[in-house]
């Protein structure tokens, strides 16, 4: 199951925490996937690089610290994240 609809550290951690609790209580084998790079939040539309740095420097680290995801995913589409912009924020 993927997160990615919260777009804030608090909401992404909450979503992944719920998925982890479901995984621990249901007889399913859920794989937790962090999809923080799902969309650019409205408040970052004109400051995309700030959101990307937030993902890299804060969100990824928080998810890893809490051991909330096994994988990380990114939504690739020219209007969101694209291969052309891959080196822009490094």
PyMOL Python script that loads the backbone (N, CA, C, O; Angstrom):
from pymol import cmd

cmd.read_pdbstr("""\
ATOM      1  N   UNK A   1       0.845  -1.171   0.000  1.00  0.00           N
ATOM      2  CA  UNK A   1       0.000   0.000   0.000  1.00  0.00           C
ATOM      3  C   UNK A   1       0.887   1.228   0.000  1.00  0.00           C
ATOM      4  O   UNK A   1       1.949   1.248   0.622  1.00  0.00           O
ATOM      5  N   UNK A   2       0.436   2.250  -0.705  1.00  0.00           N
ATOM      6  CA  UNK A   2       1.214   3.480  -0.834  1.00  0.00           C
ATOM      7  C   UNK A   2       0.577   4.623  -0.055  1.00  0.00           C
ATOM      8  O   UNK A   2      -0.645   4.745   0.028  1.00  0.00           O
ATOM      9  N   UNK A   3       1.433   5.442   0.504  1.00  0.00           N
ATOM     10  CA  UNK A   3       0.975   6.714   1.053  1.00  0.00           C
ATOM     11  C   UNK A   3       0.987   7.697  -0.117  1.00  0.00           C
ATOM     12  O   UNK A   3       0.929   7.273  -1.271  1.00  0.00           O
ATOM     13  N   UNK A   4       1.061   8.977   0.152  1.00  0.00           N
ATOM     14  CA  UNK A   4       1.235   9.937  -0.922  1.00  0.00           C
ATOM     15  C   UNK A   4       0.129  10.940  -1.087  1.00  0.00           C
ATOM     16  O   UNK A   4       0.191  11.795  -1.969  1.00  0.00           O
ATOM     17  N   UNK A   5      -0.884  10.851  -0.254  1.00  0.00           N
ATOM     18  CA  UNK A   5      -1.991  11.796  -0.399  1.00  0.00           C
ATOM     19  C   UNK A   5      -1.974  12.871   0.683  1.00  0.00           C
ATOM     20  O   UNK A   5      -2.762  13.816   0.636  1.00  0.00           O
ATOM     21  N   UNK A   6      -1.079  12.729   1.654  1.00  0.00           N
ATOM     22  CA  UNK A   6      -0.985  13.717   2.721  1.00  0.00           C
ATOM     23  C   UNK A   6      -0.157  14.920   2.332  1.00  0.00           C
ATOM     24  O   UNK A   6      -0.533  16.060   2.603  1.00  0.00           O
ATOM     25  N   UNK A   7       0.974  14.661   1.694  1.00  0.00           N
ATOM     26  CA  UNK A   7       1.884  15.687   1.187  1.00  0.00           C
ATOM     27  C   UNK A   7       2.526  16.546   2.269  1.00  0.00           C
ATOM     28  O   UNK A   7       3.157  17.555   1.956  1.00  0.00           O
ATOM     29  N   UNK A   8       2.378  16.169   3.527  1.00  0.00           N
ATOM     30  CA  UNK A   8       3.097  16.806   4.627  1.00  0.00           C
ATOM     31  C   UNK A   8       3.740  15.682   5.436  1.00  0.00           C
ATOM     32  O   UNK A   8       3.309  14.531   5.369  1.00  0.00           O
ATOM     33  N   UNK A   9       4.762  16.024   6.192  1.00  0.00           N
ATOM     34  CA  UNK A   9       5.425  15.003   7.011  1.00  0.00           C
ATOM     35  C   UNK A   9       4.420  14.368   7.967  1.00  0.00           C
ATOM     36  O   UNK A   9       4.345  13.144   8.072  1.00  0.00           O
ATOM     37  N   UNK A  10       3.660  15.190   8.652  1.00  0.00           N
ATOM     38  CA  UNK A  10       2.688  14.694   9.631  1.00  0.00           C
ATOM     39  C   UNK A  10       1.690  13.734   8.985  1.00  0.00           C
ATOM     40  O   UNK A  10       1.444  12.647   9.508  1.00  0.00           O
ATOM     41  N   UNK A  11       1.125  14.128   7.865  1.00  0.00           N
ATOM     42  CA  UNK A  11       0.096  13.305   7.225  1.00  0.00           C
ATOM     43  C   UNK A  11       0.663  12.044   6.581  1.00  0.00           C
ATOM     44  O   UNK A  11       0.015  10.997   6.601  1.00  0.00           O
ATOM     45  N   UNK A  12       1.865  12.131   6.010  1.00  0.00           N
ATOM     46  CA  UNK A  12       2.482  10.938   5.427  1.00  0.00           C
ATOM     47  C   UNK A  12       2.826   9.923   6.517  1.00  0.00           C
ATOM     48  O   UNK A  12       2.595   8.727   6.344  1.00  0.00           O
ATOM     49  N   UNK A  13       3.376  10.393   7.635  1.00  0.00           N
ATOM     50  CA  UNK A  13       3.689   9.484   8.741  1.00  0.00           C
ATOM     51  C   UNK A  13       2.418   8.868   9.307  1.00  0.00           C
ATOM     52  O   UNK A  13       2.404   7.693   9.675  1.00  0.00           O
ATOM     53  N   UNK A  14       1.362   9.650   9.377  1.00  0.00           N
ATOM     54  CA  UNK A  14       0.078   9.133   9.873  1.00  0.00           C
ATOM     55  C   UNK A  14      -0.455   8.046   8.934  1.00  0.00           C
ATOM     56  O   UNK A  14      -0.889   6.990   9.396  1.00  0.00           O
ATOM     57  N   UNK A  15      -0.426   8.295   7.631  1.00  0.00           N
ATOM     58  CA  UNK A  15      -0.915   7.310   6.659  1.00  0.00           C
ATOM     59  C   UNK A  15      -0.117   6.013   6.734  1.00  0.00           C
ATOM     60  O   UNK A  15      -0.688   4.922   6.762  1.00  0.00           O
ATOM     61  N   UNK A  16       1.195   6.142   6.766  1.00  0.00           N
ATOM     62  CA  UNK A  16       2.034   4.946   6.842  1.00  0.00           C
ATOM     63  C   UNK A  16       1.855   4.215   8.164  1.00  0.00           C
ATOM     64  O   UNK A  16       1.923   2.987   8.209  1.00  0.00           O
ATOM     65  N   UNK A  17       1.629   4.960   9.237  1.00  0.00           N
ATOM     66  CA  UNK A  17       1.368   4.338  10.535  1.00  0.00           C
ATOM     67  C   UNK A  17       0.079   3.533  10.527  1.00  0.00           C
ATOM     68  O   UNK A  17       0.019   2.453  11.114  1.00  0.00           O
ATOM     69  N   UNK A  18      -0.949   4.045   9.872  1.00  0.00           N
ATOM     70  CA  UNK A  18      -2.222   3.327   9.756  1.00  0.00           C
ATOM     71  C   UNK A  18      -2.022   2.045   8.950  1.00  0.00           C
ATOM     72  O   UNK A  18      -2.526   0.985   9.323  1.00  0.00           O
ATOM     73  N   UNK A  19      -1.285   2.147   7.844  1.00  0.00           N
ATOM     74  CA  UNK A  19      -1.022   0.957   7.032  1.00  0.00           C
ATOM     75  C   UNK A  19      -0.249  -0.079   7.852  1.00  0.00           C
ATOM     76  O   UNK A  19      -0.543  -1.272   7.783  1.00  0.00           O
ATOM     77  N   UNK A  20       0.728   0.374   8.618  1.00  0.00           N
ATOM     78  CA  UNK A  20       1.503  -0.561   9.454  1.00  0.00           C
ATOM     79  C   UNK A  20       0.605  -1.238  10.482  1.00  0.00           C
ATOM     80  O   UNK A  20       0.720  -2.441  10.716  1.00  0.00           O
ATOM     81  N   UNK A  21      -0.299  -0.460  11.103  1.00  0.00           N
ATOM     82  CA  UNK A  21      -1.231  -1.067  12.080  1.00  0.00           C
ATOM     83  C   UNK A  21      -2.146  -2.082  11.411  1.00  0.00           C
ATOM     84  O   UNK A  21      -2.406  -3.144  11.977  1.00  0.00           O
ATOM     85  N   UNK A  22      -2.637  -1.772  10.215  1.00  0.00           N
ATOM     86  CA  UNK A  22      -3.462  -2.731   9.473  1.00  0.00           C
ATOM     87  C   UNK A  22      -2.666  -3.999   9.181  1.00  0.00           C
ATOM     88  O   UNK A  22      -3.181  -5.108   9.319  1.00  0.00           O
ATOM     89  N   UNK A  23      -1.437  -3.834   8.787  1.00  0.00           N
ATOM     90  CA  UNK A  23      -0.576  -4.968   8.477  1.00  0.00           C
ATOM     91  C   UNK A  23      -0.370  -5.851   9.707  1.00  0.00           C
ATOM     92  O   UNK A  23      -0.285  -7.074   9.595  1.00  0.00           O
ATOM     93  N   UNK A  24      -0.292  -5.230  10.867  1.00  0.00           N
ATOM     94  CA  UNK A  24      -0.062  -5.981  12.101  1.00  0.00           C
ATOM     95  C   UNK A  24      -1.328  -6.636  12.653  1.00  0.00           C
ATOM     96  O   UNK A  24      -1.241  -7.553  13.470  1.00  0.00           O
ATOM     97  N   UNK A  25      -2.506  -6.176  12.214  1.00  0.00           N
ATOM     98  CA  UNK A  25      -3.743  -6.704  12.780  1.00  0.00           C
ATOM     99  C   UNK A  25      -4.549  -7.578  11.813  1.00  0.00           C
ATOM    100  O   UNK A  25      -5.369  -8.385  12.252  1.00  0.00           O
ATOM    101  N   UNK A  26      -4.328  -7.428  10.521  1.00  0.00           N
ATOM    102  CA  UNK A  26      -5.066  -8.215   9.532  1.00  0.00           C
ATOM    103  C   UNK A  26      -4.234  -9.396   9.066  1.00  0.00           C
ATOM    104  O   UNK A  26      -3.013  -9.409   9.221  1.00  0.00           O
ATOM    105  N   UNK A  27      -4.887 -10.362   8.506  1.00  0.00           N
ATOM    106  CA  UNK A  27      -4.152 -11.519   7.988  1.00  0.00           C
ATOM    107  C   UNK A  27      -3.749 -11.272   6.532  1.00  0.00           C
ATOM    108  O   UNK A  27      -3.945 -12.119   5.660  1.00  0.00           O
ATOM    109  N   UNK A  28      -3.188 -10.105   6.301  1.00  0.00           N
ATOM    110  CA  UNK A  28      -2.683  -9.721   4.983  1.00  0.00           C
ATOM    111  C   UNK A  28      -1.196  -9.433   5.101  1.00  0.00           C
ATOM    112  O   UNK A  28      -0.696  -9.158   6.191  1.00  0.00           O
ATOM    113  N   UNK A  29      -0.504  -9.494   4.001  1.00  0.00           N
ATOM    114  CA  UNK A  29       0.898  -9.123   3.978  1.00  0.00           C
ATOM    115  C   UNK A  29       1.018  -7.846   3.155  1.00  0.00           C
ATOM    116  O   UNK A  29       1.218  -7.896   1.941  1.00  0.00           O
ATOM    117  N   UNK A  30       0.895  -6.704   3.821  1.00  0.00           N
ATOM    118  CA  UNK A  30       0.942  -5.416   3.141  1.00  0.00           C
ATOM    119  C   UNK A  30       2.375  -4.925   3.060  1.00  0.00           C
ATOM    120  O   UNK A  30       3.122  -5.010   4.034  1.00  0.00           O
ATOM    121  N   UNK A  31       2.753  -4.420   1.918  1.00  0.00           N
ATOM    122  CA  UNK A  31       4.074  -3.826   1.724  1.00  0.00           C
ATOM    123  C   UNK A  31       3.884  -2.312   1.800  1.00  0.00           C
ATOM    124  O   UNK A  31       3.098  -1.748   1.038  1.00  0.00           O
ATOM    125  N   UNK A  32       4.586  -1.663   2.699  1.00  0.00           N
ATOM    126  CA  UNK A  32       4.447  -0.228   2.893  1.00  0.00           C
ATOM    127  C   UNK A  32       5.363   0.528   1.942  1.00  0.00           C
ATOM    128  O   UNK A  32       6.570   0.288   1.899  1.00  0.00           O
ATOM    129  N   UNK A  33       4.770   1.450   1.177  1.00  0.00           N
ATOM    130  CA  UNK A  33       5.506   2.229   0.185  1.00  0.00           C
ATOM    131  C   UNK A  33       5.245   3.711   0.431  1.00  0.00           C
ATOM    132  O   UNK A  33       4.098   4.154   0.473  1.00  0.00           O
ATOM    133  N   UNK A  34       6.324   4.466   0.593  1.00  0.00           N
ATOM    134  CA  UNK A  34       6.224   5.909   0.778  1.00  0.00           C
ATOM    135  C   UNK A  34       6.182   6.576  -0.589  1.00  0.00           C
ATOM    136  O   UNK A  34       7.120   6.448  -1.377  1.00  0.00           O
ATOM    137  N   UNK A  35       5.099   7.287  -0.870  1.00  0.00           N
ATOM    138  CA  UNK A  35       4.918   7.987  -2.142  1.00  0.00           C
ATOM    139  C   UNK A  35       4.748   9.482  -1.875  1.00  0.00           C
ATOM    140  O   UNK A  35       3.789  10.106  -2.330  1.00  0.00           O
ATOM    141  N   UNK A  36       5.696  10.037  -1.132  1.00  0.00           N
ATOM    142  CA  UNK A  36       5.642  11.471  -0.838  1.00  0.00           C
ATOM    143  C   UNK A  36       5.793  12.316  -2.087  1.00  0.00           C
ATOM    144  O   UNK A  36       5.302  13.443  -2.140  1.00  0.00           O
ATOM    145  N   UNK A  37       6.471  11.779  -3.095  1.00  0.00           N
ATOM    146  CA  UNK A  37       6.641  12.477  -4.369  1.00  0.00           C
ATOM    147  C   UNK A  37       5.492  12.096  -5.295  1.00  0.00           C
ATOM    148  O   UNK A  37       5.699  11.592  -6.399  1.00  0.00           O
ATOM    149  N   UNK A  38       4.282  12.347  -4.818  1.00  0.00           N
ATOM    150  CA  UNK A  38       3.060  12.011  -5.554  1.00  0.00           C
ATOM    151  C   UNK A  38       2.515  13.221  -6.291  1.00  0.00           C
ATOM    152  O   UNK A  38       1.966  13.106  -7.387  1.00  0.00           O
ATOM    153  N   UNK A  39       2.672  14.360  -5.685  1.00  0.00           N
ATOM    154  CA  UNK A  39       2.130  15.608  -6.232  1.00  0.00           C
ATOM    155  C   UNK A  39       2.897  16.758  -5.591  1.00  0.00           C
ATOM    156  O   UNK A  39       3.503  16.588  -4.533  1.00  0.00           O
ATOM    157  N   UNK A  40       2.875  17.907  -6.214  1.00  0.00           N
ATOM    158  CA  UNK A  40       3.442  19.105  -5.612  1.00  0.00           C
ATOM    159  C   UNK A  40       2.290  19.827  -4.908  1.00  0.00           C
ATOM    160  O   UNK A  40       1.331  20.234  -5.565  1.00  0.00           O
ATOM    161  N   UNK A  41       2.367  19.993  -3.582  1.00  0.00           N
ATOM    162  CA  UNK A  41       1.286  20.688  -2.874  1.00  0.00           C
ATOM    163  C   UNK A  41       1.101  22.105  -3.421  1.00  0.00           C
ATOM    164  O   UNK A  41       2.052  22.730  -3.891  1.00  0.00           O
ATOM    165  N   UNK A  42      -0.107  22.590  -3.354  1.00  0.00           N
ATOM    166  CA  UNK A  42      -0.451  23.909  -3.901  1.00  0.00           C
ATOM    167  C   UNK A  42       0.484  25.008  -3.387  1.00  0.00           C
ATOM    168  O   UNK A  42       0.895  25.879  -4.153  1.00  0.00           O
ATOM    169  N   UNK A  43       0.815  24.971  -2.110  1.00  0.00           N
ATOM    170  CA  UNK A  43       1.654  26.031  -1.541  1.00  0.00           C
ATOM    171  C   UNK A  43       3.099  25.990  -2.047  1.00  0.00           C
ATOM    172  O   UNK A  43       3.868  26.917  -1.796  1.00  0.00           O
ATOM    173  N   UNK A  44       3.472  24.915  -2.763  1.00  0.00           N
ATOM    174  CA  UNK A  44       4.817  24.785  -3.320  1.00  0.00           C
ATOM    175  C   UNK A  44       4.828  24.851  -4.851  1.00  0.00           C
ATOM    176  O   UNK A  44       5.878  24.637  -5.458  1.00  0.00           O
ATOM    177  N   UNK A  45       3.705  25.136  -5.480  1.00  0.00           N
ATOM    178  CA  UNK A  45       3.625  25.125  -6.949  1.00  0.00           C
ATOM    179  C   UNK A  45       4.664  26.042  -7.591  1.00  0.00           C
ATOM    180  O   UNK A  45       5.216  25.710  -8.640  1.00  0.00           O
ATOM    181  N   UNK A  46       4.932  27.181  -6.979  1.00  0.00           N
ATOM    182  CA  UNK A  46       5.917  28.114  -7.521  1.00  0.00           C
ATOM    183  C   UNK A  46       7.282  27.949  -6.863  1.00  0.00           C
ATOM    184  O   UNK A  46       8.214  28.701  -7.152  1.00  0.00           O
ATOM    185  N   UNK A  47       7.395  26.954  -5.971  1.00  0.00           N
ATOM    186  CA  UNK A  47       8.656  26.708  -5.261  1.00  0.00           C
ATOM    187  C   UNK A  47       8.903  25.199  -5.210  1.00  0.00           C
ATOM    188  O   UNK A  47       9.129  24.632  -4.141  1.00  0.00           O
ATOM    189  N   UNK A  48       8.858  24.578  -6.345  1.00  0.00           N
ATOM    190  CA  UNK A  48       8.977  23.119  -6.426  1.00  0.00           C
ATOM    191  C   UNK A  48      10.247  22.609  -5.750  1.00  0.00           C
ATOM    192  O   UNK A  48      10.228  21.585  -5.068  1.00  0.00           O
ATOM    193  N   UNK A  49      11.347  23.332  -5.945  1.00  0.00           N
ATOM    194  CA  UNK A  49      12.621  22.892  -5.381  1.00  0.00           C
ATOM    195  C   UNK A  49      12.575  22.841  -3.858  1.00  0.00           C
ATOM    196  O   UNK A  49      13.263  22.023  -3.248  1.00  0.00           O
ATOM    197  N   UNK A  50      11.778  23.697  -3.241  1.00  0.00           N
ATOM    198  CA  UNK A  50      11.643  23.689  -1.785  1.00  0.00           C
ATOM    199  C   UNK A  50      10.951  22.403  -1.341  1.00  0.00           C
ATOM    200  O   UNK A  50      11.347  21.794  -0.347  1.00  0.00           O
ATOM    201  N   UNK A  51       9.923  21.991  -2.075  1.00  0.00           N
ATOM    202  CA  UNK A  51       9.225  20.747  -1.726  1.00  0.00           C
ATOM    203  C   UNK A  51      10.126  19.535  -1.939  1.00  0.00           C
ATOM    204  O   UNK A  51      10.136  18.618  -1.118  1.00  0.00           O
ATOM    205  N   UNK A  52      10.876  19.524  -3.029  1.00  0.00           N
ATOM    206  CA  UNK A  52      11.783  18.402  -3.286  1.00  0.00           C
ATOM    207  C   UNK A  52      12.822  18.308  -2.168  1.00  0.00           C
ATOM    208  O   UNK A  52      13.130  17.209  -1.706  1.00  0.00           O
ATOM    209  N   UNK A  53      13.355  19.425  -1.737  1.00  0.00           N
ATOM    210  CA  UNK A  53      14.321  19.420  -0.635  1.00  0.00           C
ATOM    211  C   UNK A  53      13.661  18.959   0.662  1.00  0.00           C
ATOM    212  O   UNK A  53      14.295  18.268   1.459  1.00  0.00           O
ATOM    213  N   UNK A  54      12.407  19.327   0.887  1.00  0.00           N
ATOM    214  CA  UNK A  54      11.660  18.843   2.054  1.00  0.00           C
ATOM    215  C   UNK A  54      11.515  17.321   1.995  1.00  0.00           C
ATOM    216  O   UNK A  54      11.695  16.636   3.001  1.00  0.00           O
ATOM    217  N   UNK A  55      11.193  16.802   0.822  1.00  0.00           N
ATOM    218  CA  UNK A  55      11.101  15.346   0.650  1.00  0.00           C
ATOM    219  C   UNK A  55      12.422  14.668   1.000  1.00  0.00           C
ATOM    220  O   UNK A  55      12.458  13.710   1.772  1.00  0.00           O
ATOM    221  N   UNK A  56      13.495  15.176   0.426  1.00  0.00           N
ATOM    222  CA  UNK A  56      14.809  14.553   0.592  1.00  0.00           C
ATOM    223  C   UNK A  56      15.341  14.710   2.011  1.00  0.00           C
ATOM    224  O   UNK A  56      15.793  13.741   2.619  1.00  0.00           O
ATOM    225  N   UNK A  57      15.287  15.923   2.533  1.00  0.00           N
ATOM    226  CA  UNK A  57      15.951  16.226   3.800  1.00  0.00           C
ATOM    227  C   UNK A  57      15.121  15.971   5.046  1.00  0.00           C
ATOM    228  O   UNK A  57      15.671  15.875   6.144  1.00  0.00           O
ATOM    229  N   UNK A  58      13.801  15.860   4.896  1.00  0.00           N
ATOM    230  CA  UNK A  58      12.965  15.674   6.079  1.00  0.00           C
ATOM    231  C   UNK A  58      12.042  14.462   5.985  1.00  0.00           C
ATOM    232  O   UNK A  58      12.059  13.600   6.863  1.00  0.00           O
ATOM    233  N   UNK A  59      11.244  14.393   4.933  1.00  0.00           N
ATOM    234  CA  UNK A  59      10.257  13.311   4.843  1.00  0.00           C
ATOM    235  C   UNK A  59      10.910  11.937   4.744  1.00  0.00           C
ATOM    236  O   UNK A  59      10.578  11.033   5.511  1.00  0.00           O
ATOM    237  N   UNK A  60      11.844  11.776   3.793  1.00  0.00           N
ATOM    238  CA  UNK A  60      12.504  10.474   3.643  1.00  0.00           C
ATOM    239  C   UNK A  60      13.151  10.043   4.947  1.00  0.00           C
ATOM    240  O   UNK A  60      13.047   8.885   5.352  1.00  0.00           O
ATOM    241  N   UNK A  61      13.821  10.985   5.603  1.00  0.00           N
ATOM    242  CA  UNK A  61      14.513  10.658   6.851  1.00  0.00           C
ATOM    243  C   UNK A  61      13.537  10.273   7.956  1.00  0.00           C
ATOM    244  O   UNK A  61      13.799   9.337   8.711  1.00  0.00           O
ATOM    245  N   UNK A  62      12.416  10.979   8.059  1.00  0.00           N
ATOM    246  CA  UNK A  62      11.414  10.664   9.084  1.00  0.00           C
ATOM    247  C   UNK A  62      10.794   9.293   8.848  1.00  0.00           C
ATOM    248  O   UNK A  62      10.595   8.529   9.793  1.00  0.00           O
ATOM    249  N   UNK A  63      10.488   8.979   7.596  1.00  0.00           N
ATOM    250  CA  UNK A  63       9.915   7.669   7.263  1.00  0.00           C
ATOM    251  C   UNK A  63      10.918   6.569   7.597  1.00  0.00           C
ATOM    252  O   UNK A  63      10.549   5.533   8.150  1.00  0.00           O
ATOM    253  N   UNK A  64      12.178   6.795   7.263  1.00  0.00           N
ATOM    254  CA  UNK A  64      13.220   5.809   7.551  1.00  0.00           C
ATOM    255  C   UNK A  64      13.428   5.651   9.055  1.00  0.00           C
ATOM    256  O   UNK A  64      13.552   4.532   9.553  1.00  0.00           O
ATOM    257  N   UNK A  65      13.466   6.742   9.758  1.00  0.00           N
ATOM    258  CA  UNK A  65      13.682   6.689  11.212  1.00  0.00           C
ATOM    259  C   UNK A  65      12.602   5.876  11.911  1.00  0.00           C
ATOM    260  O   UNK A  65      12.892   5.134  12.849  1.00  0.00           O
ATOM    261  N   UNK A  66      11.367   6.010  11.464  1.00  0.00           N
ATOM    262  CA  UNK A  66      10.247   5.280  12.054  1.00  0.00           C
ATOM    263  C   UNK A  66      10.084   3.877  11.452  1.00  0.00           C
ATOM    264  O   UNK A  66       9.232   3.104  11.890  1.00  0.00           O
ATOM    265  N   UNK A  67      10.893   3.564  10.462  1.00  0.00           N
ATOM    266  CA  UNK A  67      10.816   2.269   9.760  1.00  0.00           C
ATOM    267  C   UNK A  67       9.391   2.019   9.257  1.00  0.00           C
ATOM    268  O   UNK A  67       8.821   0.946   9.457  1.00  0.00           O
ATOM    269  N   UNK A  68       8.835   3.041   8.598  1.00  0.00           N
ATOM    270  CA  UNK A  68       7.442   2.982   8.158  1.00  0.00           C
ATOM    271  C   UNK A  68       7.251   2.513   6.721  1.00  0.00           C
ATOM    272  O   UNK A  68       6.118   2.269   6.304  1.00  0.00           O
ATOM    273  N   UNK A  69       8.319   2.384   5.965  1.00  0.00           N
ATOM    274  CA  UNK A  69       8.162   1.955   4.574  1.00  0.00           C
ATOM    275  C   UNK A  69       9.314   1.050   4.173  1.00  0.00           C
ATOM    276  O   UNK A  69      10.438   1.175   4.660  1.00  0.00           O
ATOM    277  N   UNK A  70       8.997   0.144   3.275  1.00  0.00           N
ATOM    278  CA  UNK A  70       9.999  -0.764   2.731  1.00  0.00           C
ATOM    279  C   UNK A  70      10.559  -0.183   1.430  1.00  0.00           C
ATOM    280  O   UNK A  70      11.732  -0.370   1.107  1.00  0.00           O
ATOM    281  N   UNK A  71       9.697   0.525   0.689  1.00  0.00           N
ATOM    282  CA  UNK A  71      10.078   1.106  -0.587  1.00  0.00           C
ATOM    283  C   UNK A  71       9.646   2.566  -0.637  1.00  0.00           C
ATOM    284  O   UNK A  71       8.841   3.036   0.167  1.00  0.00           O
ATOM    285  N   UNK A  72      10.214   3.257  -1.610  1.00  0.00           N
ATOM    286  CA  UNK A  72       9.851   4.650  -1.878  1.00  0.00           C
ATOM    287  C   UNK A  72       9.507   4.723  -3.361  1.00  0.00           C
ATOM    288  O   UNK A  72      10.196   4.131  -4.192  1.00  0.00           O
ATOM    289  N   UNK A  73       8.454   5.440  -3.689  1.00  0.00           N
ATOM    290  CA  UNK A  73       8.001   5.546  -5.066  1.00  0.00           C
ATOM    291  C   UNK A  73       7.880   7.023  -5.429  1.00  0.00           C
ATOM    292  O   UNK A  73       7.825   7.890  -4.557  1.00  0.00           O
ATOM    293  N   UNK A  74       7.839   7.291  -6.736  1.00  0.00           N
ATOM    294  CA  UNK A  74       7.712   8.657  -7.232  1.00  0.00           C
ATOM    295  C   UNK A  74       6.764   8.651  -8.416  1.00  0.00           C
ATOM    296  O   UNK A  74       6.847   7.775  -9.277  1.00  0.00           O
ATOM    297  N   UNK A  75       5.863   9.624  -8.465  1.00  0.00           N
ATOM    298  CA  UNK A  75       4.913   9.745  -9.564  1.00  0.00           C
ATOM    299  C   UNK A  75       5.580  10.537 -10.683  1.00  0.00           C
ATOM    300  O   UNK A  75       5.856  11.728 -10.537  1.00  0.00           O
ATOM    301  N   UNK A  76       5.834   9.863 -11.794  1.00  0.00           N
ATOM    302  CA  UNK A  76       6.528  10.497 -12.909  1.00  0.00           C
ATOM    303  C   UNK A  76       5.526  10.935 -13.978  1.00  0.00           C
ATOM    304  O   UNK A  76       4.883  10.111 -14.629  1.00  0.00           O
ATOM    305  N   UNK A  77       5.415  12.223 -14.137  1.00  0.00           N
ATOM    306  CA  UNK A  77       4.589  12.829 -15.168  1.00  0.00           C
ATOM    307  C   UNK A  77       5.091  14.252 -15.331  1.00  0.00           C
ATOM    308  O   UNK A  77       5.448  14.892 -14.341  1.00  0.00           O
ATOM    309  N   UNK A  78       5.127  14.755 -16.534  1.00  0.00           N
ATOM    310  CA  UNK A  78       5.733  16.069 -16.777  1.00  0.00           C
ATOM    311  C   UNK A  78       5.161  17.183 -15.916  1.00  0.00           C
ATOM    312  O   UNK A  78       5.882  18.122 -15.581  1.00  0.00           O
ATOM    313  N   UNK A  79       3.903  17.109 -15.552  1.00  0.00           N
ATOM    314  CA  UNK A  79       3.309  18.177 -14.742  1.00  0.00           C
ATOM    315  C   UNK A  79       3.606  18.012 -13.246  1.00  0.00           C
ATOM    316  O   UNK A  79       3.305  18.903 -12.452  1.00  0.00           O
ATOM    317  N   UNK A  80       4.187  16.888 -12.868  1.00  0.00           N
ATOM    318  CA  UNK A  80       4.496  16.639 -11.453  1.00  0.00           C
ATOM    319  C   UNK A  80       6.006  16.481 -11.306  1.00  0.00           C
ATOM    320  O   UNK A  80       6.697  17.446 -10.981  1.00  0.00           O
ATOM    321  N   UNK A  81       6.515  15.300 -11.537  1.00  0.00           N
ATOM    322  CA  UNK A  81       7.950  15.032 -11.502  1.00  0.00           C
ATOM    323  C   UNK A  81       8.329  14.403 -12.829  1.00  0.00           C
ATOM    324  O   UNK A  81       7.603  13.557 -13.351  1.00  0.00           O
ATOM    325  N   UNK A  82       9.461  14.813 -13.375  1.00  0.00           N
ATOM    326  CA  UNK A  82       9.862  14.273 -14.664  1.00  0.00           C
ATOM    327  C   UNK A  82      11.349  13.951 -14.672  1.00  0.00           C
ATOM    328  O   UNK A  82      12.117  14.453 -13.852  1.00  0.00           O
ATOM    329  N   UNK A  83      11.726  13.122 -15.597  1.00  0.00           N
ATOM    330  CA  UNK A  83      13.133  12.759 -15.762  1.00  0.00           C
ATOM    331  C   UNK A  83      13.964  13.992 -16.100  1.00  0.00           C
ATOM    332  O   UNK A  83      15.115  14.101 -15.678  1.00  0.00           O
ATOM    333  N   UNK A  84      13.388  14.916 -16.856  1.00  0.00           N
ATOM    334  CA  UNK A  84      14.125  16.114 -17.252  1.00  0.00           C
ATOM    335  C   UNK A  84      14.552  16.940 -16.040  1.00  0.00           C
ATOM    336  O   UNK A  84      15.576  17.621 -16.092  1.00  0.00           O
ATOM    337  N   UNK A  85      13.797  16.890 -14.968  1.00  0.00           N
ATOM    338  CA  UNK A  85      14.115  17.680 -13.777  1.00  0.00           C
ATOM    339  C   UNK A  85      14.936  16.930 -12.748  1.00  0.00           C
ATOM    340  O   UNK A  85      15.155  17.439 -11.648  1.00  0.00           O
ATOM    341  N   UNK A  86      15.397  15.729 -13.080  1.00  0.00           N
ATOM    342  CA  UNK A  86      16.033  14.874 -12.085  1.00  0.00           C
ATOM    343  C   UNK A  86      17.302  15.444 -11.480  1.00  0.00           C
ATOM    344  O   UNK A  86      17.575  15.183 -10.308  1.00  0.00           O
ATOM    345  N   UNK A  87      18.081  16.201 -12.213  1.00  0.00           N
ATOM    346  CA  UNK A  87      19.324  16.743 -11.674  1.00  0.00           C
ATOM    347  C   UNK A  87      19.189  18.162 -11.167  1.00  0.00           C
ATOM    348  O   UNK A  87      20.138  18.718 -10.614  1.00  0.00           O
ATOM    349  N   UNK A  88      18.047  18.741 -11.347  1.00  0.00           N
ATOM    350  CA  UNK A  88      17.834  20.139 -11.006  1.00  0.00           C
ATOM    351  C   UNK A  88      17.960  20.408  -9.507  1.00  0.00           C
ATOM    352  O   UNK A  88      18.401  21.487  -9.111  1.00  0.00           O
ATOM    353  N   UNK A  89      17.580  19.443  -8.672  1.00  0.00           N
ATOM    354  CA  UNK A  89      17.502  19.699  -7.241  1.00  0.00           C
ATOM    355  C   UNK A  89      18.605  19.025  -6.424  1.00  0.00           C
ATOM    356  O   UNK A  89      18.524  18.989  -5.197  1.00  0.00           O
ATOM    357  N   UNK A  90      19.621  18.498  -7.078  1.00  0.00           N
ATOM    358  CA  UNK A  90      20.659  17.808  -6.327  1.00  0.00           C
ATOM    359  C   UNK A  90      21.682  18.774  -5.759  1.00  0.00           C
ATOM    360  O   UNK A  90      22.629  18.351  -5.095  1.00  0.00           O
TER     361      UNK A  90
END
""", "prot")
cmd.dss("prot")
cmd.show_as("cartoon", "prot")
cmd.util.cbc("prot")
cmd.orient("prot")
